[in-house]
Amino acid sequence: MAKVKYYYDQRSLSYKKIERSGWERFRNTALFVTAAALFAFLGIILADNFIESPKEKHLTRELENLELHYDLLQKRMDNLAVVLEDMQQRDDNIYRVIFEADPIPSSIRKAGFGGVNRYRDIEGFDNAKLVRETTKRLDVMTKQAYVQSKSFDKVIEMAKNKSDMLASIPAIQPISNKDLTRIASGFGMRFHPIHKIKKMHTGIDFTAPTGTPIYATGNGVITNDPRRRAPGYGLNVVIDHGYGYETLYAHMSKVNVRKGQVVKRGEVIGFVGNTGTSTAPHLHYEVVKNGTKINPINFFHNDLTPEEYEQMIILSQQENQSFD
């Protein structure tokens, strides 16, 4: 039951009942409801900003846990990047060096992802930059790991062919030590016996009697026609050993092979002679790597003792007159 309120009338010196009009009751009710709504709104704002609900507390703990795990993942990615870089260094500087293969260009290892925006779907969020950079880093590392995996496949293939490569690369003297008179001239600038000027001597001259056997220094295939004399070289044999290597044997008196024939290391391919621009019986021997003539002195390691090899180096470096 609603309470009845009274007021004291000083004129009549008596209490009278307070009677409100409909408008006053409506206004008072409206003011009460407005004030209640305002206080409720302020309470919600304060609670939303300063008081965490149980659900918010749960989400906060979950976010903190995710941040902790994200930091741990970042450290693991750092460690993985170090391991991957070490694998790349060993691949380029050890494995590929052993098998005489070119290193993988940095432009291939470090290549990024071009084309369309791969990360459009993660834009517009509070942590978009963090997620985007992490995703980019993971993509790059994934590609680097793929490139490294393919490189190791190639290294494994080269390892399987290592025995064939070792048998093919020139590794012995073309003339046996027992038949060798001396090394007349080595690789480098030498005085030409016919032109009487200093010229680049692109091989090593082994002096030996006419008819001394000449041996293939590695497995390979005869690529020239040994029956035809070449200007300067006379009767000569060229062997393609594969892996970028070729050898040339010049000034022969007689050849023992034909074009296209497969030969093995140590097989007799011809005999010492004095054909072409030669001034005395000898063998002019060249080693070619990827089209460039290089010093053959580095390819006699299979059949020489360390002392013999050291003596061979000393003799080949003497600036004497060549025989061709």
Buried (B, 14 or more C-beta within 10 A) or exposed (E): EEEEEEEEEEEEEEEEEEEEEEEEEEEEEEEEEEEEEEEEEEEEEEEEEEEEEEEEEEEEEEEEEEEEEBEEEEEEBEEEBEEBEEBBEEBBEEBBEEBBBEBBEEEEBEEEEEEEEEBEEBEEEEEEEEBBEBEBBEBBBEBBEEBBEEBEEBBEEBEEBEEEBBBBBBBBBBBBEEBBBEBBBBBBEBBBBEEEEEEEBBBBBBBBEBEBBBBBBBBBBBEBBBEEBBEBBBBBBBBBBBBEBBBBBBBBBBBBBEBEBEBEBBBEBBBBBBBBBBBBBBBBBBBBBEEEBBBBBBBBEBBBEEEEBEEBBEBBEEEEBBBB
